[in-house]
């Protein structure tokens, strides 16, 4: 699932710097740190919604917990 998250977010945000950590080792709880210009001019809530939209319906099912840290470059 970690590779799925990394690959999916990289496809959605090609310029992004992405770090994904499986926090429990069980493959369903993750910390994601993502920096992309796509977040510029958006609120934190809007940034998180973009990430959730990219990951789709796996959030809440295969991905039980997702802690997001979103950043704008620079």
mmJSON file of the N, C-alpha and C atoms, coordinates in Angstrom:
{"data_MODEL":{"atom_site":{
"group_PDB":["ATOM","ATOM","ATOM","ATOM","ATOM","ATOM","ATOM","ATOM","ATOM","ATOM","ATOM","ATOM","ATOM","ATOM","ATOM","ATOM","ATOM","ATOM","ATOM","ATOM","ATOM","ATOM","ATOM","ATOM","ATOM","ATOM","ATOM","ATOM","ATOM","ATOM","ATOM","ATOM","ATOM","ATOM","ATOM","ATOM","ATOM","ATOM","ATOM","ATOM","ATOM","ATOM","ATOM","ATOM","ATOM","ATOM","ATOM","ATOM","ATOM","ATOM","ATOM","ATOM","ATOM","ATOM","ATOM","ATOM","ATOM","ATOM","ATOM","ATOM","ATOM","ATOM","ATOM","ATOM","ATOM","ATOM","ATOM","ATOM","ATOM","ATOM","ATOM","ATOM","ATOM","ATOM","ATOM","ATOM","ATOM","ATOM","ATOM","ATOM","ATOM","ATOM","ATOM","ATOM","ATOM","ATOM","ATOM","ATOM","ATOM","ATOM","ATOM","ATOM","ATOM","ATOM","ATOM","ATOM","ATOM","ATOM","ATOM","ATOM","ATOM","ATOM","ATOM","ATOM","ATOM","ATOM","ATOM","ATOM","ATOM","ATOM","ATOM","ATOM","ATOM","ATOM","ATOM","ATOM","ATOM","ATOM","ATOM","ATOM","ATOM","ATOM","ATOM","ATOM","ATOM","ATOM","ATOM","ATOM","ATOM","ATOM","ATOM","ATOM","ATOM","ATOM","ATOM","ATOM","ATOM","ATOM","ATOM","ATOM","ATOM","ATOM","ATOM","ATOM","ATOM","ATOM","ATOM","ATOM","ATOM","ATOM","ATOM","ATOM","ATOM","ATOM","ATOM","ATOM","ATOM","ATOM","ATOM","ATOM","ATOM","ATOM","ATOM","ATOM","ATOM","ATOM","ATOM","ATOM","ATOM","ATOM","ATOM","ATOM","ATOM","ATOM","ATOM","ATOM","ATOM","ATOM","ATOM","ATOM","ATOM","ATOM","ATOM","ATOM","ATOM","ATOM","ATOM","ATOM","ATOM","ATOM","ATOM","ATOM","ATOM","ATOM","ATOM","ATOM","ATOM","ATOM","ATOM","ATOM","ATOM","ATOM","ATOM","ATOM","ATOM","ATOM","ATOM","ATOM","ATOM","ATOM","ATOM","ATOM","ATOM","ATOM","ATOM","ATOM","ATOM","ATOM","ATOM","ATOM","ATOM","ATOM"],
"id":[1,2,3,4,5,6,7,8,9,10,11,12,13,14,15,16,17,18,19,20,21,22,23,24,25,26,27,28,29,30,31,32,33,34,35,36,37,38,39,40,41,42,43,44,45,46,47,48,49,50,51,52,53,54,55,56,57,58,59,60,61,62,63,64,65,66,67,68,69,70,71,72,73,74,75,76,77,78,79,80,81,82,83,84,85,86,87,88,89,90,91,92,93,94,95,96,97,98,99,100,101,102,103,104,105,106,107,108,109,110,111,112,113,114,115,116,117,118,119,120,121,122,123,124,125,126,127,128,129,130,131,132,133,134,135,136,137,138,139,140,141,142,143,144,145,146,147,148,149,150,151,152,153,154,155,156,157,158,159,160,161,162,163,164,165,166,167,168,169,170,171,172,173,174,175,176,177,178,179,180,181,182,183,184,185,186,187,188,189,190,191,192,193,194,195,196,197,198,199,200,201,202,203,204,205,206,207,208,209,210,211,212,213,214,215,216,217,218,219,220,221,222],
"type_symbol":["N","C","C","N","C","C","N","C","C","N","C","C","N","C","C","N","C","C","N","C","C","N","C","C","N","C","C","N","C","C","N","C","C","N","C","C","N","C","C","N","C","C","N","C","C","N","C","C","N","C","C","N","C","C","N","C","C","N","C","C","N","C","C","N","C","C","N","C","C","N","C","C","N","C","C","N","C","C","N","C","C","N","C","C","N","C","C","N","C","C","N","C","C","N","C","C","N","C","C","N","C","C","N","C","C","N","C","C","N","C","C","N","C","C","N","C","C","N","C","C","N","C","C","N","C","C","N","C","C","N","C","C","N","C","C","N","C","C","N","C","C","N","C","C","N","C","C","N","C","C","N","C","C","N","C","C","N","C","C","N","C","C","N","C","C","N","C","C","N","C","C","N","C","C","N","C","C","N","C","C","N","C","C","N","C","C","N","C","C","N","C","C","N","C","C","N","C","C","N","C","C","N","C","C","N","C","C","N","C","C","N","C","C","N","C","C","N","C","C","N","C","C"],
"label_atom_id":["N","CA","C","N","CA","C","N","CA","C","N","CA","C","N","CA","C","N","CA","C","N","CA","C","N","CA","C","N","CA","C","N","CA","C","N","CA","C","N","CA","C","N","CA","C","N","CA","C","N","CA","C","N","CA","C","N","CA","C","N","CA","C","N","CA","C","N","CA","C","N","CA","C","N","CA","C","N","CA","C","N","CA","C","N","CA","C","N","CA","C","N","CA","C","N","CA","C","N","CA","C","N","CA","C","N","CA","C","N","CA","C","N","CA","C","N","CA","C","N","CA","C","N","CA","C","N","CA","C","N","CA","C","N","CA","C","N","CA","C","N","CA","C","N","CA","C","N","CA","C","N","CA","C","N","CA","C","N","CA","C","N","CA","C","N","CA","C","N","CA","C","N","CA","C","N","CA","C","N","CA","C","N","CA","C","N","CA","C","N","CA","C","N","CA","C","N","CA","C","N","CA","C","N","CA","C","N","CA","C","N","CA","C","N","CA","C","N","CA","C","N","CA","C","N","CA","C","N","CA","C","N","CA","C","N","CA","C","N","CA","C","N","CA","C","N","CA","C","N","CA","C","N","CA","C","N","CA","C"],
"label_alt_id":[null,null,null,null,null,null,null,null,null,null,null,null,null,null,null,null,null,null,null,null,null,null,null,null,null,null,null,null,null,null,null,null,null,null,null,null,null,null,null,null,null,null,null,null,null,null,null,null,null,null,null,null,null,null,null,null,null,null,null,null,null,null,null,null,null,null,null,null,null,null,null,null,null,null,null,null,null,null,null,null,null,null,null,null,null,null,null,null,null,null,null,null,null,null,null,null,null,null,null,null,null,null,null,null,null,null,null,null,null,null,null,null,null,null,null,null,null,null,null,null,null,null,null,null,null,null,null,null,null,null,null,null,null,null,null,null,null,null,null,null,null,null,null,null,null,null,null,null,null,null,null,null,null,null,null,null,null,null,null,null,null,null,null,null,null,null,null,null,null,null,null,null,null,null,null,null,null,null,null,null,null,null,null,null,null,null,null,null,null,null,null,null,null,null,null,null,null,null,null,null,null,null,null,null,null,null,null,null,null,null,null,null,null,null,null,null,null,null,null,null,null,null],
"label_comp_id":["UNK","UNK","UNK","UNK","UNK","UNK","UNK","UNK","UNK","UNK","UNK","UNK","UNK","UNK","UNK","UNK","UNK","UNK","UNK","UNK","UNK","UNK","UNK","UNK","UNK","UNK","UNK","UNK","UNK","UNK","UNK","UNK","UNK","UNK","UNK","UNK","UNK","UNK","UNK","UNK","UNK","UNK","UNK","UNK","UNK","UNK","UNK","UNK","UNK","UNK","UNK","UNK","UNK","UNK","UNK","UNK","UNK","UNK","UNK","UNK","UNK","UNK","UNK","UNK","UNK","UNK","UNK","UNK","UNK","UNK","UNK","UNK","UNK","UNK","UNK","UNK","UNK","UNK","UNK","UNK","UNK","UNK","UNK","UNK","UNK","UNK","UNK","UNK","UNK","UNK","UNK","UNK","UNK","UNK","UNK","UNK","UNK","UNK","UNK","UNK","UNK","UNK","UNK","UNK","UNK","UNK","UNK","UNK","UNK","UNK","UNK","UNK","UNK","UNK","UNK","UNK","UNK","UNK","UNK","UNK","UNK","UNK","UNK","UNK","UNK","UNK","UNK","UNK","UNK","UNK","UNK","UNK","UNK","UNK","UNK","UNK","UNK","UNK","UNK","UNK","UNK","UNK","UNK","UNK","UNK","UNK","UNK","UNK","UNK","UNK","UNK","UNK","UNK","UNK","UNK","UNK","UNK","UNK","UNK","UNK","UNK","UNK","UNK","UNK","UNK","UNK","UNK","UNK","UNK","UNK","UNK","UNK","UNK","UNK","UNK","UNK","UNK","UNK","UNK","UNK","UNK","UNK","UNK","UNK","UNK","UNK","UNK","UNK","UNK","UNK","UNK","UNK","UNK","UNK","UNK","UNK","UNK","UNK","UNK","UNK","UNK","UNK","UNK","UNK","UNK","UNK","UNK","UNK","UNK","UNK","UNK","UNK","UNK","UNK","UNK","UNK","UNK","UNK","UNK","UNK","UNK","UNK"],
"label_asym_id":["A","A","A","A","A","A","A","A","A","A","A","A","A","A","A","A","A","A","A","A","A","A","A","A","A","A","A","A","A","A","A","A","A","A","A","A","A","A","A","A","A","A","A","A","A","A","A","A","A","A","A","A","A","A","A","A","A","A","A","A","A","A","A","A","A","A","A","A","A","A","A","A","A","A","A","A","A","A","A","A","A","A","A","A","A","A","A","A","A","A","A","A","A","A","A","A","A","A","A","A","A","A","A","A","A","A","A","A","A","A","A","A","A","A","A","A","A","A","A","A","A","A","A","A","A","A","A","A","A","A","A","A","A","A","A","A","A","A","A","A","A","A","A","A","A","A","A","A","A","A","A","A","A","A","A","A","A","A","A","A","A","A","A","A","A","A","A","A","A","A","A","A","A","A","A","A","A","A","A","A","A","A","A","A","A","A","A","A","A","A","A","A","A","A","A","A","A","A","A","A","A","A","A","A","A","A","A","A","A","A","A","A","A","A","A","A","A","A","A","A","A","A"],
"label_entity_id":["1","1","1","1","1","1","1","1","1","1","1","1","1","1","1","1","1","1","1","1","1","1","1","1","1","1","1","1","1","1","1","1","1","1","1","1","1","1","1","1","1","1","1","1","1","1","1","1","1","1","1","1","1","1","1","1","1","1","1","1","1","1","1","1","1","1","1","1","1","1","1","1","1","1","1","1","1","1","1","1","1","1","1","1","1","1","1","1","1","1","1","1","1","1","1","1","1","1","1","1","1","1","1","1","1","1","1","1","1","1","1","1","1","1","1","1","1","1","1","1","1","1","1","1","1","1","1","1","1","1","1","1","1","1","1","1","1","1","1","1","1","1","1","1","1","1","1","1","1","1","1","1","1","1","1","1","1","1","1","1","1","1","1","1","1","1","1","1","1","1","1","1","1","1","1","1","1","1","1","1","1","1","1","1","1","1","1","1","1","1","1","1","1","1","1","1","1","1","1","1","1","1","1","1","1","1","1","1","1","1","1","1","1","1","1","1","1","1","1","1","1","1"],
"label_seq_id":[1,1,1,2,2,2,3,3,3,4,4,4,5,5,5,6,6,6,7,7,7,8,8,8,9,9,9,10,10,10,11,11,11,12,12,12,13,13,13,14,14,14,15,15,15,16,16,16,17,17,17,18,18,18,19,19,19,20,20,20,21,21,21,22,22,22,23,23,23,24,24,24,25,25,25,26,26,26,27,27,27,28,28,28,29,29,29,30,30,30,31,31,31,32,32,32,33,33,33,34,34,34,35,35,35,36,36,36,37,37,37,38,38,38,39,39,39,40,40,40,41,41,41,42,42,42,43,43,43,44,44,44,45,45,45,46,46,46,47,47,47,48,48,48,49,49,49,50,50,50,51,51,51,52,52,52,53,53,53,54,54,54,55,55,55,56,56,56,57,57,57,58,58,58,59,59,59,60,60,60,61,61,61,62,62,62,63,63,63,64,64,64,65,65,65,66,66,66,67,67,67,68,68,68,69,69,69,70,70,70,71,71,71,72,72,72,73,73,73,74,74,74],
"pdbx_PDB_ins_code":[null,null,null,null,null,null,null,null,null,null,null,null,null,null,null,null,null,null,null,null,null,null,null,null,null,null,null,null,null,null,null,null,null,null,null,null,null,null,null,null,null,null,null,null,null,null,null,null,null,null,null,null,null,null,null,null,null,null,null,null,null,null,null,null,null,null,null,null,null,null,null,null,null,null,null,null,null,null,null,null,null,null,null,null,null,null,null,null,null,null,null,null,null,null,null,null,null,null,null,null,null,null,null,null,null,null,null,null,null,null,null,null,null,null,null,null,null,null,null,null,null,null,null,null,null,null,null,null,null,null,null,null,null,null,null,null,null,null,null,null,null,null,null,null,null,null,null,null,null,null,null,null,null,null,null,null,null,null,null,null,null,null,null,null,null,null,null,null,null,null,null,null,null,null,null,null,null,null,null,null,null,null,null,null,null,null,null,null,null,null,null,null,null,null,null,null,null,null,null,null,null,null,null,null,null,null,null,null,null,null,null,null,null,null,null,null,null,null,null,null,null,null],
"Cartn_x":[0.819,0.0,0.87,2.027,2.929,3.343,3.691,4.055,2.882,1.687,0.483,0.318,0.461,0.312,1.359,2.608,3.689,3.46,3.162,2.976,1.75,0.663,-0.571,-0.38,0.263,0.477,1.478,2.473,3.441,2.771,1.827,1.077,0.165,-0.445,-1.364,-0.628,0.562,1.351,2.793,3.042,4.34,5.545,5.344,6.457,6.689,5.885,5.877,7.089,7.467,8.407,7.526,7.625,6.696,7.466,7.059,7.614,6.442,6.429,5.355,5.969,5.388,5.854,4.682,4.882,3.913,4.144,3.254,3.486,3.334,2.613,2.389,3.016,3.451,3.99,2.916,1.661,0.557,0.037,0.579,0.177,-1.139,-1.632,-2.892,-2.923,-1.84,-1.727,-0.467,-0.655,0.455,0.557,1.787,2.092,2.59,2.032,2.438,2.865,4.049,4.575,4.715,3.999,4.007,4.164,5.078,5.335,5.105,4.21,3.927,3.401,3.717,3.222,1.705,1.112,-0.339,-1.105,-0.44,-1.088,-1.079,-0.344,-0.233,-1.609,-1.864,-3.125,-4.307,-4.07,-5.16,-5.004,-6.135,-6.108,-5.622,-5.259,-4.823,-5.935,-7.151,-8.279,-8.374,-8.229,-8.274,-7.107,-5.931,-4.772,-5.035,-5.586,-5.873,-6.926,-7.909,-8.938,-8.349,-7.368,-6.705,-6.007,-5.344,-4.658,-5.668,-6.738,-7.761,-8.395,-8.649,-9.239,-8.304,-7.016,-6.044,-6.012,-6.104,-6.03,-7.342,-8.421,-9.704,-10.294,-11.045,-11.826,-11.009,-9.713,-8.884,-8.789,-8.93,-8.915,-10.179,-9.981,-11.107,-11.355,-10.692,-10.835,-9.464,-8.724,-7.379,-6.447,-6.674,-5.913,-6.795,-6.547,-7.401,-7.085,-5.837,-5.438,-4.404,-4.581,-3.691,-3.435,-2.232,-1.832,-1.1,-1.62,-1.06,-0.332,0.822,1.568,1.789,1.06,1.152,1.941,2.733,3.607,3.649,3.941,4.164,5.679,6.265,7.718,8.18,9.397,9.988,9.529],
"Cartn_y":[-1.19,0.0,1.265,1.199,2.347,2.742,1.76,2.034,2.603,2.084,2.613,4.097,4.46,5.856,6.719,6.299,7.072,7.234,6.152,6.191,7.006,6.836,7.559,9.056,9.44,10.865,11.444,10.676,11.152,11.362,10.49,10.656,11.879,12.115,13.241,14.576,14.534,15.749,15.485,15.557,15.157,15.906,17.13,17.915,17.658,16.827,16.678,15.947,16.373,15.621,14.909,13.591,12.788,11.841,11.793,10.84,10.143,8.816,8.029,7.074,7.05,6.171,5.316,4.011,3.073,3.119,3.763,4.045,2.844,1.818,0.657,-0.621,-0.599,-1.799,-2.74,-2.358,-3.208,-2.903,-1.863,-1.547,-0.815,-0.204,0.517,1.856,2.215,3.5,4.205,5.43,6.102,7.569,8.048,9.475,9.847,10.904,11.367,12.822,13.097,14.444,14.743,15.775,16.066,17.558,17.884,19.266,19.374,20.281,20.474,21.88,22.408,23.723,23.72,22.556,22.457,22.961,23.048,23.508,25.028,25.72,27.178,27.834,28.772,29.509,28.748,27.572,26.749,26.642,26.526,26.329,24.916,24.678,23.336,22.329,22.688,21.782,21.446,22.442,22.196,21.316,21.531,20.705,19.251,19.025,17.663,17.018,17.791,17.248,16.808,17.554,17.151,15.804,15.607,14.339,13.202,13.431,12.396,12.046,13.059,12.804,11.964,12.243,11.475,10.017,9.779,8.404,7.653,8.375,7.751,6.956,5.945,5.201,4.273,4.172,3.357,3.993,5.339,6.026,5.636,5.151,4.71,3.21,2.567,1.121,0.474,0.339,-0.22,0.704,2.003,2.996,3.428,2.875,3.163,4.507,4.9,6.173,6.837,8.146,8.893,10.258,10.451,11.74,12.511,13.679,14.465,15.696,15.933,17.175,17.706,18.774,19.326,20.638,20.839,22.012,22.568,23.85,24.526,24.73,24.476,24.633,26.057,26.121,27.409,27.857],
"Cartn_z":[0.0,0.0,0.0,0.64,0.667,-0.751,-1.575,-2.971,-3.749,-3.487,-4.141,-3.829,-2.556,-2.162,-2.853,-2.783,-3.417,-4.919,-5.604,-7.057,-7.456,-6.739,-7.044,-6.86,-5.756,-5.514,-6.508,-6.89,-7.884,-9.239,-9.589,-10.836,-10.778,-9.624,-9.468,-9.362,-8.757,-8.521,-8.987,-10.298,-10.845,-10.271,-9.81,-9.27,-7.783,-7.188,-5.731,-5.181,-3.992,-3.155,-2.137,-2.084,-1.29,-0.391,0.868,1.824,2.507,2.43,3.029,4.043,5.241,6.299,6.779,6.808,7.395,8.906,9.62,11.039,11.956,11.524,12.388,11.855,10.599,9.982,9.47,9.628,9.19,7.8,7.18,5.816,5.687,6.775,6.671,7.414,8.099,8.789,8.263,7.735,7.077,7.465,7.499,7.556,6.17,5.609,4.288,4.39,3.91,3.826,2.343,1.867,0.433,0.198,-0.704,-1.096,-2.593,-2.994,-4.416,-4.663,-5.829,-6.232,-6.424,-6.6,-6.778,-5.556,-4.415,-3.196,-3.053,-3.903,-3.805,-3.91,-3.01,-3.028,-2.464,-1.914,-1.359,0.15,0.821,2.265,2.57,3.814,4.22,3.946,4.233,3.976,2.494,1.633,0.191,-0.256,0.324,0.005,0.366,1.56,1.999,1.107,0.705,-0.192,-1.524,-2.031,-3.276,-3.106,-1.98,-1.716,-1.588,-0.811,-0.652,-1.989,-2.824,-4.142,-5.006,-4.928,-5.72,-5.287,-3.983,-3.47,-3.637,-3.813,-4.104,-2.963,-3.318,-2.342,-1.444,-1.676,-0.781,0.612,0.667,1.966,2.724,3.925,4.731,4.631,3.689,3.525,3.68,2.579,2.701,3.482,3.344,4.114,5.274,6.465,7.62,8.254,8.261,8.869,7.98,7.78,6.912,7.555,8.043,8.604,7.514,7.162,6.064,6.577,5.987,6.164,4.763,4.41,3.066,3.101,2.045,1.978,0.553,0.472,-0.803,-0.922,-2.088,-2.232,-1.868,-1.331,-1.001,0.321],
"occupancy":[1.0,1.0,1.0,1.0,1.0,1.0,1.0,1.0,1.0,1.0,1.0,1.0,1.0,1.0,1.0,1.0,1.0,1.0,1.0,1.0,1.0,1.0,1.0,1.0,1.0,1.0,1.0,1.0,1.0,1.0,1.0,1.0,1.0,1.0,1.0,1.0,1.0,1.0,1.0,1.0,1.0,1.0,1.0,1.0,1.0,1.0,1.0,1.0,1.0,1.0,1.0,1.0,1.0,1.0,1.0,1.0,1.0,1.0,1.0,1.0,1.0,1.0,1.0,1.0,1.0,1.0,1.0,1.0,1.0,1.0,1.0,1.0,1.0,1.0,1.0,1.0,1.0,1.0,1.0,1.0,1.0,1.0,1.0,1.0,1.0,1.0,1.0,1.0,1.0,1.0,1.0,1.0,1.0,1.0,1.0,1.0,1.0,1.0,1.0,1.0,1.0,1.0,1.0,1.0,1.0,1.0,1.0,1.0,1.0,1.0,1.0,1.0,1.0,1.0,1.0,1.0,1.0,1.0,1.0,1.0,1.0,1.0,1.0,1.0,1.0,1.0,1.0,1.0,1.0,1.0,1.0,1.0,1.0,1.0,1.0,1.0,1.0,1.0,1.0,1.0,1.0,1.0,1.0,1.0,1.0,1.0,1.0,1.0,1.0,1.0,1.0,1.0,1.0,1.0,1.0,1.0,1.0,1.0,1.0,1.0,1.0,1.0,1.0,1.0,1.0,1.0,1.0,1.0,1.0,1.0,1.0,1.0,1.0,1.0,1.0,1.0,1.0,1.0,1.0,1.0,1.0,1.0,1.0,1.0,1.0,1.0,1.0,1.0,1.0,1.0,1.0,1.0,1.0,1.0,1.0,1.0,1.0,1.0,1.0,1.0,1.0,1.0,1.0,1.0,1.0,1.0,1.0,1.0,1.0,1.0,1.0,1.0,1.0,1.0,1.0,1.0,1.0,1.0,1.0,1.0,1.0,1.0],
"B_iso_or_equiv":[0.0,0.0,0.0,0.0,0.0,0.0,0.0,0.0,0.0,0.0,0.0,0.0,0.0,0.0,0.0,0.0,0.0,0.0,0.0,0.0,0.0,0.0,0.0,0.0,0.0,0.0,0.0,0.0,0.0,0.0,0.0,0.0,0.0,0.0,0.0,0.0,0.0,0.0,0.0,0.0,0.0,0.0,0.0,0.0,0.0,0.0,0.0,0.0,0.0,0.0,0.0,0.0,0.0,0.0,0.0,0.0,0.0,0.0,0.0,0.0,0.0,0.0,0.0,0.0,0.0,0.0,0.0,0.0,0.0,0.0,0.0,0.0,0.0,0.0,0.0,0.0,0.0,0.0,0.0,0.0,0.0,0.0,0.0,0.0,0.0,0.0,0.0,0.0,0.0,0.0,0.0,0.0,0.0,0.0,0.0,0.0,0.0,0.0,0.0,0.0,0.0,0.0,0.0,0.0,0.0,0.0,0.0,0.0,0.0,0.0,0.0,0.0,0.0,0.0,0.0,0.0,0.0,0.0,0.0,0.0,0.0,0.0,0.0,0.0,0.0,0.0,0.0,0.0,0.0,0.0,0.0,0.0,0.0,0.0,0.0,0.0,0.0,0.0,0.0,0.0,0.0,0.0,0.0,0.0,0.0,0.0,0.0,0.0,0.0,0.0,0.0,0.0,0.0,0.0,0.0,0.0,0.0,0.0,0.0,0.0,0.0,0.0,0.0,0.0,0.0,0.0,0.0,0.0,0.0,0.0,0.0,0.0,0.0,0.0,0.0,0.0,0.0,0.0,0.0,0.0,0.0,0.0,0.0,0.0,0.0,0.0,0.0,0.0,0.0,0.0,0.0,0.0,0.0,0.0,0.0,0.0,0.0,0.0,0.0,0.0,0.0,0.0,0.0,0.0,0.0,0.0,0.0,0.0,0.0,0.0,0.0,0.0,0.0,0.0,0.0,0.0,0.0,0.0,0.0,0.0,0.0,0.0],
"pdbx_formal_charge":[null,null,null,null,null,null,null,null,null,null,null,null,null,null,null,null,null,null,null,null,null,null,null,null,null,null,null,null,null,null,null,null,null,null,null,null,null,null,null,null,null,null,null,null,null,null,null,null,null,null,null,null,null,null,null,null,null,null,null,null,null,null,null,null,null,null,null,null,null,null,null,null,null,null,null,null,null,null,null,null,null,null,null,null,null,null,null,null,null,null,null,null,null,null,null,null,null,null,null,null,null,null,null,null,null,null,null,null,null,null,null,null,null,null,null,null,null,null,null,null,null,null,null,null,null,null,null,null,null,null,null,null,null,null,null,null,null,null,null,null,null,null,null,null,null,null,null,null,null,null,null,null,null,null,null,null,null,null,null,null,null,null,null,null,null,null,null,null,null,null,null,null,null,null,null,null,null,null,null,null,null,null,null,null,null,null,null,null,null,null,null,null,null,null,null,null,null,null,null,null,null,null,null,null,null,null,null,null,null,null,null,null,null,null,null,null,null,null,null,null,null,null],
"auth_seq_id":[1,1,1,2,2,2,3,3,3,4,4,4,5,5,5,6,6,6,7,7,7,8,8,8,9,9,9,10,10,10,11,11,11,12,12,12,13,13,13,14,14,14,15,15,15,16,16,16,17,17,17,18,18,18,19,19,19,20,20,20,21,21,21,22,22,22,23,23,23,24,24,24,25,25,25,26,26,26,27,27,27,28,28,28,29,29,29,30,30,30,31,31,31,32,32,32,33,33,33,34,34,34,35,35,35,36,36,36,37,37,37,38,38,38,39,39,39,40,40,40,41,41,41,42,42,42,43,43,43,44,44,44,45,45,45,46,46,46,47,47,47,48,48,48,49,49,49,50,50,50,51,51,51,52,52,52,53,53,53,54,54,54,55,55,55,56,56,56,57,57,57,58,58,58,59,59,59,60,60,60,61,61,61,62,62,62,63,63,63,64,64,64,65,65,65,66,66,66,67,67,67,68,68,68,69,69,69,70,70,70,71,71,71,72,72,72,73,73,73,74,74,74],
"auth_comp_id":["UNK","UNK","UNK","UNK","UNK","UNK","UNK","UNK","UNK","UNK","UNK","UNK","UNK","UNK","UNK","UNK","UNK","UNK","UNK","UNK","UNK","UNK","UNK","UNK","UNK","UNK","UNK","UNK","UNK","UNK","UNK","UNK","UNK","UNK","UNK","UNK","UNK","UNK","UNK","UNK","UNK","UNK","UNK","UNK","UNK","UNK","UNK","UNK","UNK","UNK","UNK","UNK","UNK","UNK","UNK","UNK","UNK","UNK","UNK","UNK","UNK","UNK","UNK","UNK","UNK","UNK","UNK","UNK","UNK","UNK","UNK","UNK","UNK","UNK","UNK","UNK","UNK","UNK","UNK","UNK","UNK","UNK","UNK","UNK","UNK","UNK","UNK","UNK","UNK","UNK","UNK","UNK","UNK","UNK","UNK","UNK","UNK","UNK","UNK","UNK","UNK","UNK","UNK","UNK","UNK","UNK","UNK","UNK","UNK","UNK","UNK","UNK","UNK","UNK","UNK","UNK","UNK","UNK","UNK","UNK","UNK","UNK","UNK","UNK","UNK","UNK","UNK","UNK","UNK","UNK","UNK","UNK","UNK","UNK","UNK","UNK","UNK","UNK","UNK","UNK","UNK","UNK","UNK","UNK","UNK","UNK","UNK","UNK","UNK","UNK","UNK","UNK","UNK","UNK","UNK","UNK","UNK","UNK","UNK","UNK","UNK","UNK","UNK","UNK","UNK","UNK","UNK","UNK","UNK","UNK","UNK","UNK","UNK","UNK","UNK","UNK","UNK","UNK","UNK","UNK","UNK","UNK","UNK","UNK","UNK","UNK","UNK","UNK","UNK","UNK","UNK","UNK","UNK","UNK","UNK","UNK","UNK","UNK","UNK","UNK","UNK","UNK","UNK","UNK","UNK","UNK","UNK","UNK","UNK","UNK","UNK","UNK","UNK","UNK","UNK","UNK","UNK","UNK","UNK","UNK","UNK","UNK"],
"auth_asym_id":["A","A","A","A","A","A","A","A","A","A","A","A","A","A","A","A","A","A","A","A","A","A","A","A","A","A","A","A","A","A","A","A","A","A","A","A","A","A","A","A","A","A","A","A","A","A","A","A","A","A","A","A","A","A","A","A","A","A","A","A","A","A","A","A","A","A","A","A","A","A","A","A","A","A","A","A","A","A","A","A","A","A","A","A","A","A","A","A","A","A","A","A","A","A","A","A","A","A","A","A","A","A","A","A","A","A","A","A","A","A","A","A","A","A","A","A","A","A","A","A","A","A","A","A","A","A","A","A","A","A","A","A","A","A","A","A","A","A","A","A","A","A","A","A","A","A","A","A","A","A","A","A","A","A","A","A","A","A","A","A","A","A","A","A","A","A","A","A","A","A","A","A","A","A","A","A","A","A","A","A","A","A","A","A","A","A","A","A","A","A","A","A","A","A","A","A","A","A","A","A","A","A","A","A","A","A","A","A","A","A","A","A","A","A","A","A","A","A","A","A","A","A"],
"auth_atom_id":["N","CA","C","N","CA","C","N","CA","C","N","CA","C","N","CA","C","N","CA","C","N","CA","C","N","CA","C","N","CA","C","N","CA","C","N","CA","C","N","CA","C","N","CA","C","N","CA","C","N","CA","C","N","CA","C","N","CA","C","N","CA","C","N","CA","C","N","CA","C","N","CA","C","N","CA","C","N","CA","C","N","CA","C","N","CA","C","N","CA","C","N","CA","C","N","CA","C","N","CA","C","N","CA","C","N","CA","C","N","CA","C","N","CA","C","N","CA","C","N","CA","C","N","CA","C","N","CA","C","N","CA","C","N","CA","C","N","CA","C","N","CA","C","N","CA","C","N","CA","C","N","CA","C","N","CA","C","N","CA","C","N","CA","C","N","CA","C","N","CA","C","N","CA","C","N","CA","C","N","CA","C","N","CA","C","N","CA","C","N","CA","C","N","CA","C","N","CA","C","N","CA","C","N","CA","C","N","CA","C","N","CA","C","N","CA","C","N","CA","C","N","CA","C","N","CA","C","N","CA","C","N","CA","C","N","CA","C","N","CA","C","N","CA","C","N","CA","C","N","CA","C","N","CA","C","N","CA","C"],
"pdbx_PDB_model_num":[1,1,1,1,1,1,1,1,1,1,1,1,1,1,1,1,1,1,1,1,1,1,1,1,1,1,1,1,1,1,1,1,1,1,1,1,1,1,1,1,1,1,1,1,1,1,1,1,1,1,1,1,1,1,1,1,1,1,1,1,1,1,1,1,1,1,1,1,1,1,1,1,1,1,1,1,1,1,1,1,1,1,1,1,1,1,1,1,1,1,1,1,1,1,1,1,1,1,1,1,1,1,1,1,1,1,1,1,1,1,1,1,1,1,1,1,1,1,1,1,1,1,1,1,1,1,1,1,1,1,1,1,1,1,1,1,1,1,1,1,1,1,1,1,1,1,1,1,1,1,1,1,1,1,1,1,1,1,1,1,1,1,1,1,1,1,1,1,1,1,1,1,1,1,1,1,1,1,1,1,1,1,1,1,1,1,1,1,1,1,1,1,1,1,1,1,1,1,1,1,1,1,1,1,1,1,1,1,1,1,1,1,1,1,1,1,1,1,1,1,1,1]
}}}
